Amino acid sequence: MSKKYVVGLGDNVVDYYQNQNVKYPGGNAVNFSVFAPKQLVDSYYVGSLAKDDDGELILNSLKDENVNTSF
């Protein structure tokens, strides 16, 4: 039996709460990709990320959650 996996494909955003000076990574595909490994499946994220601090925040957050970003 092959291992199941999911792919989150699409959008990503960074929510910035200026009054708290805090940023949170997110977006439908990012959130889905992060939730999936918690359900014992492999997870991949495919999407465009900027080469700036916000892009790094999203990329590092995905890696911290064991989401494969190799694509």
N, C-alpha and C positions, 0 to 999 in steps of 0.2 A: 504494500500500500504506500503510495507516495504521500509525502507530507503536504498538508494544505498551506496555502499562502494567500495573501491579499496584496493588492497594489492600490495605494492612494495616488491618484493622478489628478493634478490640477493646482488649485489655488493655495496660496499661503499669505498670511498677513501677520503684522505685529501690532498688537493692541498696546497703546501707550497711554498710561494714566498720568498725565502731567502733574496733577496735584500730589501724587505719591512718588513721582519720578521712578516709575516701575514699568517695564515692558514685558509682555507675555506673547510667546509665539502661538500661532493658531491658523485657522482657516479650515474648511471642511476636510480637505484631503489630508492635511497635517494631523488634525485631531483623530480622524479615522485611522491613520497609520500608527499613531501612538496607542490607541485603544486596542488594536488588533493583537499585538503580542501578549497582551494580558489575557487573551482568550486562547493561548497555546497554539498560535499559528505564526508562521514567518510573515514579516511585514516589510514592504518596500514603499518608498516614496519617490515619485517621479514628478518633478516640477522645476520651474525656473527660480533661482535665488539670486538676489543682487549680491555683488561683491562689496558689501559694506557691513557695518556693525549689525544691522538688523538681519541680513542674510546669514551672518555667522551665528547669531543668536538662534535662528531657526535650525540651521544645520547641526549645531552642537546639541541642541535640545533633542532633535531626532536621534542622534547617535547615542545620547544618554539614555534614551528609551529603547535602545536596541532595534531601531528601524534601519533597514538597509537603504543607504542613499547612493549606492555605487552607480546607479544609472544617471 
